[in-house]
Amino acid sequence: MVNKITGIYKGNPDLIIKKINNTYTIIYFESICSSDKINEFINKSIIYKNKITAPHMLKITIKETEKYLNNAFALIIKNNTDIYAAEVKADLYRSIDSPETEPSINGPKDALTENIQLNLGLIKRRIKTKNLKIINKTIGKYTNTLVQTLYIENNQNKNEIDYILKKLDNIKLLDVLDSSNISNSLQKEMKSIFPTIITSERPDVISSAIIEGKIVILVDNSPFALIMPAYFTDFINPLIDKYSKEGPTNFIKIIRYICLIITLVEPAFYIATINYNQETIPTSLLINFMTQREGVPFPSVVEAILMLIIYEILRESDIRFPSKYGTAISILGALILGDAAVKAGIVSPIMIITIAICFISSLVFTNPEFSNALRLYRFLFLFGATILGLYGIILVLFYLLINLCSTYSINKPYTIPIAPFKRKYFFKYIWRKSKK
């Protein structure tokens, strides 16, 4: 039995084999198991008591040895016949830190880690009910990654749960190294570029979503959970808004929707008014714009595309560069490039202002997939304005609305709570209603 198991793992230098009292043989991977736990719980109990008293111990078959060995269990083989597995995981995980991608002035300051059991504990510390259900699945041919589906059991979300579990069963991946692998597989059939799944690292946000009737997926080795269903408004109004008062929060929500319009349409609107629809702006302002563009050798649309591409490069470099230097370098690059471009007569000052306001407005939206979708539509609006002016902007707007209305998240319309109108959801997330 021992020779058969060790023969399977030939070529693994971290495989440790120990023989005790000519009766027991211990086999484990040194890289993922704790030697202290093995000595404390297994070796001592065998030497001093001549029996096994290890934690989470169970009897397994030889076919299950691969599963347990690779999940940080030590195999204890007795008399070369019986096989037992005991959990002796090493502490390979970082401690609980503050949220980085979803910062909040108010609210809890803990975030998920790469340990799925620790993440589950952070959620169960907040939701203390027998109705919290957890379904485990293993996905990934080579990684055998543990995936947990969490939900509050009730009759309203049964169809959604069955739909997600069926989708998870149909996922055939060689590796699942992060929750994004599961997210991409679940969203594969959707043609829309807008995300239909929320990713969150905040246990309070995840717990709130579960209580609201949504479904959460935790993936081992990933500090981000998946929340479904997700609607368009969820990416504009994050759940952490609930920590603020209704009045200021509603004002901020209005500002966010204004930012959404600005980041999508502002460059396109400028191009349309300059080239096609000059009657839409005051004559004095139009003359001022033309004066600033005097000497610029390129058409306004070339200016806009050039500046948009430069700012996208700066943003990408800011993301990839070490955080201690990235923001400073991107700001410095924007100032130097912008000032140099104006002095060289390549672009006009009004174009610098237009693109800068557009990008500042886009920083309000932190979800990467949602921001990428806005980037694409920003260029579509720009091309529409270049060809047909304001009519082109309206046509692209219709295309955007059609895309949103035809998008679903777990068989639910992406435009909830607007269409169809959901009163409870509307007054909870879009417009906070004062509690009397």
C-alpha positions as CSV (number, residue, x, y, z in Angstrom):
1,M,0.0,0.0,0.0
2,V,2.8,2.5,0.9
3,N,4.8,1.6,-2.2
4,K,1.8,2.1,-4.4
5,I,1.0,5.5,-3.0
6,T,4.6,6.8,-3.1
7,G,4.9,5.4,-6.6
8,I,2.0,7.6,-7.7
9,Y,3.8,10.8,-6.4
10,K,7.3,9.9,-7.7
11,G,9.1,13.1,-8.6
12,N,7.6,15.2,-5.7
13,P,10.6,16.2,-3.5
14,D,8.3,17.7,-0.9
15,L,6.7,14.3,-0.2
16,I,7.7,13.2,3.3
17,I,7.4,9.5,4.4
18,K,7.8,8.6,8.1
19,K,7.6,5.2,9.6
20,I,6.7,4.9,13.4
21,N,6.8,1.7,15.5
22,N,6.8,-0.5,12.4
23,T,3.1,-0.2,12.4
24,Y,2.2,3.3,11.2
25,T,3.5,5.2,8.1
26,I,2.8,8.9,7.7
27,I,2.8,10.5,4.3
28,Y,2.4,14.2,3.7
29,F,3.5,17.1,1.6
30,E,5.9,19.2,3.5
31,S,5.2,22.3,1.5
32,I,1.5,22.6,2.5
33,C,1.4,20.7,5.8
34,S,2.5,21.9,9.3
35,S,5.3,19.8,10.7
36,D,4.4,21.1,14.2
37,K,0.9,19.9,13.9
38,I,2.0,16.5,12.7
39,N,4.4,16.1,15.6
40,E,1.9,17.4,18.2
41,F,-1.2,15.5,17.1
42,I,0.0,12.4,15.2
43,N,3.6,11.5,16.2
44,K,3.1,11.9,19.9
45,S,-0.2,10.1,20.0
46,I,1.3,7.1,18.2
47,I,4.5,7.0,20.2
48,Y,2.9,7.5,23.7
49,K,-0.5,6.1,23.3
50,N,0.0,3.7,20.3
51,K,-3.2,5.1,18.7
52,I,-4.2,7.9,16.4
53,T,-5.9,10.9,17.9
54,A,-5.5,13.5,15.2
55,P,-8.0,16.3,14.4
56,H,-10.5,15.9,11.6
57,M,-9.5,12.3,11.0
58,L,-11.4,9.9,8.8
59,K,-10.8,6.6,7.1
60,I,-10.4,6.8,3.3
61,T,-9.7,4.5,0.3
62,I,-6.7,4.6,-1.9
63,K,-8.7,6.3,-4.6
64,E,-9.2,9.3,-2.3
65,T,-5.5,9.7,-1.3
66,E,-4.9,12.3,-4.1
67,K,-7.7,14.5,-2.9
68,Y,-6.7,14.5,0.7
69,L,-2.9,14.7,0.2
70,N,-3.3,17.8,-2.1
71,N,-5.6,19.4,0.4
72,A,-3.0,19.4,3.2
73,F,-4.0,16.2,4.9
74,A,-1.5,13.7,6.2
75,L,-2.1,10.1,5.3
76,I,-1.7,7.6,8.2
77,I,-1.3,4.0,7.0
78,K,-1.7,1.3,9.6
79,N,-0.3,-2.1,9.0
80,N,0.0,-1.2,5.3
81,T,-3.7,-1.8,4.9
82,D,-5.9,0.8,6.5
83,I,-5.6,4.5,5.4
84,Y,-6.6,7.4,7.6
85,A,-6.4,11.1,6.7
86,A,-5.9,13.9,9.3
87,E,-6.0,17.6,8.5
88,V,-2.7,19.3,9.3
89,K,-2.7,22.5,7.1
90,A,0.1,24.9,7.4
91,D,-0.7,28.6,7.9
92,L,0.0,29.8,4.4
93,Y,-2.5,32.6,4.4
94,R,-2.1,36.3,5.2
95,S,-4.0,38.0,8.0
96,I,-7.2,39.9,7.6
97,D,-6.5,43.4,6.2
98,S,-8.7,46.4,5.4
99,P,-10.5,46.6,2.0
100,E,-8.4,48.0,-0.8
101,T,-10.7,48.1,-3.8
102,E,-13.8,49.0,-1.8
103,P,-12.7,51.6,0.8
104,S,-15.3,53.2,3.0
105,I,-15.1,55.9,5.7
106,N,-17.8,54.2,7.8
107,G,-18.5,50.5,8.3
108,P,-16.3,47.5,9.1
109,K,-12.7,47.4,8.1
110,D,-12.1,43.7,7.5
111,A,-11.7,42.1,4.1
112,L,-11.7,38.6,2.6
113,T,-8.5,36.7,2.4
114,E,-7.4,33.7,0.3
115,N,-8.6,31.2,2.9
116,I,-12.1,30.1,2.1
117,Q,-12.9,28.8,5.6
118,L,-11.8,32.1,7.1
119,N,-13.9,34.0,4.6
120,L,-16.9,31.8,5.5
121,G,-16.3,32.6,9.1
122,L,-16.3,36.3,8.5
123,I,-19.7,35.9,6.9
124,K,-21.2,33.6,9.5
125,R,-20.0,35.9,12.2
126,R,-22.5,38.4,10.7
127,I,-25.4,36.0,9.7
128,K,-26.4,33.9,12.6
129,T,-29.3,31.8,11.3
130,K,-30.0,28.2,10.5
131,N,-31.4,29.4,7.1
132,L,-28.0,30.2,5.8
133,K,-27.2,27.3,3.5
134,I,-23.9,26.4,2.0
135,I,-23.3,24.0,-1.0
136,N,-19.8,22.8,-1.7
137,K,-18.5,21.9,-5.1
138,T,-15.1,21.1,-6.5
139,I,-14.2,22.6,-9.9
140,G,-11.0,22.4,-11.9
141,K,-9.4,19.3,-13.4
142,Y,-5.9,20.0,-12.0
143,T,-6.7,22.5,-9.2
144,N,-9.7,20.8,-7.6
145,T,-10.7,24.1,-6.2
146,L,-13.4,24.3,-3.5
147,V,-16.3,26.5,-4.5
148,Q,-19.1,27.3,-2.0
149,T,-22.5,28.7,-2.8
150,L,-24.2,30.7,0.0
151,Y,-27.8,31.7,0.2
152,I,-30.7,32.2,2.6
153,E,-33.2,29.4,2.1
154,N,-36.7,30.6,1.0
155,N,-39.1,29.8,-1.7
156,Q,-38.4,33.1,-3.7
157,N,-34.9,32.3,-4.9
158,K,-35.2,28.5,-5.5
159,N,-35.2,28.9,-9.3
160,E,-32.1,31.1,-9.1
161,I,-30.2,28.7,-6.9
162,D,-31.0,25.8,-9.2
163,Y,-29.9,27.8,-12.2
164,I,-26.5,28.7,-10.6
165,L,-25.9,25.2,-9.4
166,K,-26.6,23.8,-12.8
167,K,-24.2,26.3,-14.4
168,L,-21.5,25.4,-11.9
169,D,-21.9,21.7,-12.7
170,N,-21.5,22.5,-16.4
171,I,-18.2,24.4,-15.9
172,K,-15.3,22.4,-17.3
173,L,-12.0,24.1,-16.6
174,L,-8.5,22.8,-16.2
175,D,-7.7,25.3,-13.5
176,V,-9.7,27.6,-11.1
177,L,-7.1,29.9,-9.6
178,D,-9.4,32.8,-8.8
179,S,-13.1,33.7,-8.6
180,S,-12.8,35.5,-11.9
181,N,-12.4,32.1,-13.6
182,I,-15.9,31.2,-12.3
183,S,-17.3,34.6,-13.1
184,N,-16.1,34.5,-16.7
185,S,-17.6,31.0,-17.2
186,L,-20.9,32.0,-15.7
187,Q,-21.1,35.1,-17.9
188,K,-19.9,33.4,-21.0
189,E,-23.3,33.1,-22.7
190,M,-24.1,36.9,-22.2
191,K,-23.3,39.0,-25.2
192,S,-23.3,42.3,-23.3
193,I,-20.0,43.8,-22.2
194,F,-21.5,45.0,-19.0
195,P,-20.8,42.8,-15.9
196,T,-23.7,40.8,-14.6
197,I,-21.9,39.6,-11.4
198,I,-20.6,41.8,-8.6
199,T,-17.2,41.0,-7.1
200,S,-16.6,42.1,-3.5
201,E,-14.0,41.8,-0.9
202,R,-16.1,43.2,1.9
203,P,-17.8,40.6,4.3
204,D,-20.4,43.2,5.3
205,V,-21.4,43.9,1.7
206,I,-21.5,40.1,1.0
207,S,-23.6,39.4,4.1
208,S,-26.0,42.3,3.3
209,A,-26.5,40.8,-0.3
210,I,-27.2,37.4,1.1
211,I,-29.8,38.8,3.5
212,E,-31.4,40.6,0.6
213,G,-31.9,37.3,-1.1
214,K,-28.9,37.3,-3.5
215,I,-26.6,34.4,-4.0
216,V,-22.9,34.5,-3.2
217,I,-20.1,32.3,-4.4
218,L,-16.8,31.9,-2.5
219,V,-13.8,30.4,-4.2
220,D,-10.8,29.0,-2.3
221,N,-7.6,31.0,-2.8
222,S,-9.5,34.1,-3.9
223,P,-10.1,37.2,-1.8
224,F,-13.1,38.2,-3.9
225,A,-16.7,36.8,-3.7
226,L,-19.2,36.7,-6.5
227,I,-22.7,38.2,-5.9
228,M,-25.7,37.4,-8.1
229,P,-27.9,38.6,-9.5
230,A,-26.3,42.0,-10.3
231,Y,-28.2,44.9,-11.9
232,F,-26.9,48.0,-13.7
233,T,-27.7,50.3,-10.8
234,D,-25.7,48.1,-8.4
235,F,-22.4,49.3,-10.1
236,I,-23.4,52.9,-9.6
237,N,-24.8,52.7,-6.1
238,P,-22.6,50.4,-4.0
239,L,-24.1,48.7,-0.9
240,I,-21.8,50.7,1.4
241,D,-24.1,53.7,0.9
242,K,-26.2,52.3,3.7
243,Y,-23.7,53.5,6.3
244,S,-24.5,57.2,5.5
245,K,-27.6,59.3,6.1
246,E,-30.4,59.4,3.4
247,G,-30.1,63.1,2.5
248,P,-26.3,63.3,1.7
249,T,-26.4,59.8,0.2
250,N,-29.2,60.7,-2.3
251,F,-27.2,63.8,-3.3
252,I,-24.1,61.7,-3.9
253,K,-26.3,59.2,-6.0
254,I,-27.4,62.1,-8.2
255,I,-23.7,63.2,-8.6
256,R,-22.8,59.6,-9.7
257,Y,-25.5,59.6,-12.4
258,I,-24.2,63.0,-13.6
259,C,-20.7,61.5,-13.7
260,L,-22.0,58.6,-15.7
261,I,-23.5,60.9,-18.3
262,I,-20.3,63.0,-18.4
263,T,-17.9,60.2,-18.8
264,L,-19.9,58.6,-21.6
265,V,-21.1,61.6,-23.6
266,E,-19.0,64.7,-22.9
267,P,-16.2,64.2,-25.5
268,A,-18.8,63.2,-28.1
269,F,-21.0,66.2,-27.2
270,Y,-18.1,68.5,-27.7
271,I,-17.2,67.0,-31.1
272,A,-20.9,67.2,-32.2
273,T,-21.3,70.9,-31.2
274,I,-18.0,72.0,-32.7
275,N,-18.4,70.2,-36.1
276,Y,-22.2,69.8,-36.7
277,N,-24.5,71.4,-34.2
278,Q,-23.0,74.8,-33.5
279,E,-26.5,76.3,-32.9
280,T,-26.8,74.3,-29.6
281,I,-24.2,76.5,-27.8
282,P,-24.0,80.3,-27.4
283,T,-22.2,82.2,-30.2
284,S,-19.7,83.8,-27.9
285,L,-18.7,80.4,-26.5
286,L,-18.4,78.9,-30.0
287,I,-16.1,81.8,-31.0
288,N,-14.0,81.2,-27.9
289,F,-13.7,77.5,-28.8
290,M,-12.6,78.3,-32.3
291,T,-10.1,80.8,-31.1
292,Q,-8.5,78.2,-28.9
293,R,-8.3,75.7,-31.7
294,E,-6.6,78.2,-34.0
295,G,-3.3,76.8,-35.1
296,V,-4.1,73.2,-34.2
297,P,-3.3,71.1,-37.3
298,F,-5.7,68.2,-36.6
299,P,-9.5,67.9,-36.7
300,S,-11.2,68.0,-33.3
301,V,-12.1,64.3,-33.5
302,V,-8.4,63.4,-33.9
303,E,-7.6,65.6,-30.9
304,A,-10.2,63.7,-28.9
305,I,-9.0,60.2,-29.9
306,L,-5.4,61.1,-29.3
307,M,-6.1,62.5,-25.8
308,L,-8.3,59.6,-24.9
309,I,-5.7,57.1,-25.9
310,I,-3.0,59.0,-23.9
311,Y,-5.1,59.1,-20.8
312,E,-6.0,55.4,-21.2
313,I,-2.2,54.6,-21.3
314,L,-1.6,56.7,-18.2
315,R,-4.4,54.9,-16.4
316,E,-3.1,51.5,-17.4
317,S,0.4,52.4,-16.3
318,D,-1.0,53.7,-13.0
319,I,-2.6,50.3,-12.4
320,R,0.5,48.2,-13.3
321,F,3.1,50.4,-11.7
322,P,3.8,49.9,-7.9
323,S,1.2,51.8,-5.9
324,K,3.8,54.0,-4.1
325,Y,4.8,55.6,-7.3
326,G,2.0,55.0,-9.8
327,T,-0.4,57.8,-9.0
328,A,2.3,60.4,-8.7
329,I,3.9,59.4,-12.0
330,S,0.5,59.3,-13.8
331,I,-0.4,62.8,-12.5
332,L,3.0,64.1,-13.4
333,G,2.7,62.6,-16.9
334,A,-0.7,64.0,-17.5
335,L,0.4,67.5,-16.5
336,I,3.6,67.5,-18.5
337,L,2.0,65.9,-21.6
338,G,-1.0,68.2,-21.5
339,D,1.0,71.4,-21.1
340,A,3.5,70.3,-23.7
341,A,0.8,69.3,-26.2
342,V,-0.9,72.7,-25.8
343,K,2.3,74.6,-26.2
344,A,3.3,72.6,-29.3
345,G,-0.1,73.4,-30.8
346,I,-1.1,69.7,-31.1
347,V,-4.3,70.0,-29.1
348,S,-6.4,72.9,-27.8
349,P,-6.7,73.8,-24.1
350,I,-10.5,73.2,-24.2
351,M,-9.8,69.6,-25.4
352,I,-7.5,69.0,-22.4
353,I,-10.2,70.3,-20.1
354,T,-12.9,68.2,-21.7
355,I,-11.0,64.9,-21.5
356,A,-9.8,65.6,-18.0
357,I,-13.3,66.2,-16.7
358,C,-14.4,63.0,-18.5
359,F,-11.7,60.9,-16.8
360,I,-12.2,62.4,-13.4
361,S,-15.9,61.5,-13.7
362,S,-15.0,57.9,-14.6
363,L,-13.0,57.5,-11.4
364,V,-16.3,57.4,-9.5
365,F,-16.9,53.8,-10.8
366,T,-14.4,51.4,-9.2
367,N,-15.6,48.1,-10.7
368,P,-13.0,47.2,-13.4
369,E,-15.4,45.4,-15.8
370,F,-18.0,48.2,-15.5
371,S,-15.3,50.8,-16.2
372,N,-14.1,48.9,-19.2
373,A,-17.7,48.8,-20.6
374,L,-17.9,52.6,-20.1
375,R,-14.6,53.0,-22.0
376,L,-15.9,51.2,-25.0
377,Y,-19.2,53.1,-25.1
378,R,-17.3,56.4,-24.7
379,F,-15.5,55.7,-28.0
380,L,-18.8,54.5,-29.6
381,F,-20.5,57.8,-28.7
382,L,-17.4,59.7,-30.0
383,F,-17.6,57.9,-33.4
384,G,-21.4,58.5,-33.6
385,A,-20.9,62.2,-33.0
386,T,-18.1,62.3,-35.6
387,I,-20.4,60.9,-38.3
388,L,-23.8,62.3,-37.5
389,G,-23.4,64.9,-34.7
390,L,-26.0,64.9,-32.0
391,Y,-28.1,62.4,-34.0
392,G,-25.2,60.0,-33.9
393,I,-25.1,60.4,-30.1
394,I,-28.9,59.6,-29.9
395,L,-28.5,56.5,-32.1
396,V,-25.7,55.2,-29.9
397,L,-27.8,56.0,-26.8
398,F,-30.6,53.8,-28.3
399,Y,-28.1,51.0,-28.9
400,L,-26.9,51.3,-25.3
401,L,-30.5,51.1,-24.0
402,I,-31.3,48.1,-26.2
403,N,-28.1,46.4,-24.9
404,L,-29.0,47.0,-21.3
405,C,-32.7,45.9,-21.8
406,S,-31.6,42.7,-23.5
407,T,-29.1,41.8,-20.7
408,Y,-30.0,39.4,-17.9
409,S,-28.4,38.3,-14.7
410,I,-29.5,34.8,-13.6
411,N,-32.6,35.1,-15.8
412,K,-33.5,38.5,-14.3
413,P,-33.6,41.8,-16.2
414,Y,-30.4,43.8,-15.9
415,T,-32.5,47.0,-15.7
416,I,-34.2,46.2,-12.4
417,P,-35.5,48.2,-10.5
418,I,-36.4,50.6,-13.3
419,A,-37.8,48.1,-15.8
420,P,-39.6,46.2,-14.4
421,F,-40.1,48.6,-11.6
422,K,-39.3,47.2,-8.1
423,R,-40.5,49.6,-5.5
424,K,-38.6,48.1,-2.5
425,Y,-35.3,47.8,-4.4
426,F,-35.7,51.3,-5.9
427,F,-36.2,53.0,-2.6
428,K,-33.4,51.0,-1.0
429,Y,-30.6,51.4,-3.5
430,I,-31.4,54.0,-6.0
431,W,-33.2,56.6,-3.9
432,R,-32.9,56.2,-0.1
433,K,-36.2,56.8,1.6
434,S,-36.2,58.3,5.0
435,K,-37.4,55.9,7.8
436,K,-40.1,57.3,9.9
